[in-house]
Structures are given as structure tokens and as C-alpha cells.
């Protein structure tokens, strides 16, 4: 990252690389810890393949997803600060 410069593109890539892993991990955790009974109820009541994830799984996992976004944002900002500090020291 240091060799690619100080432009906006570099900062966006740095924030993305620092934040995406936390957001993905928390999203996966929220979906994995979803109770089985609502999913089974949705399937037995005839929910389509599109309606089940969009109307049941995603809203149920939303607290974990938002926590991941919050933590990812903080980590992305830390990444920019650390990156800028390293670039200013190195040259």
C-alpha cells in the first residue's frame, strides 16, 4: 500500500481491506446463529427461495451485520491513520 501513493484510490482500497474481513465474519456469525425454527416455519409456509433470505434471514441477522459494519468502520479508519503515519515516516 505504501508504494501505490497517497491518492483517494489507495485510501479506499486500504479501508476496504481493513474492514471487509470484520464485516464478513460478523455477517457469517449472524447467519449461522439464526434459530432453526423460524427458517423451518418459513419453508413449511411456502416461502420462495428469494423470500426466505430477504424477508427472514437478513432481518434476523441484521444486528450482527450492523455490529460488523460499526467495527469495520473503526478498523478502516485505524488503517488509514496507520497507513498515513507509515507513509509520512518512510517518505
Secondary structure, 3 states (H helix, E strand, C coil): CHHHCCCHHHHHHHHHHHHHHHHHHHHHHHHHCCCHHHHHHHHHCCCCHHHHHHHHHHHHHHHHHHHHHHHHHHHHHHHHHHHHHHHHHHC
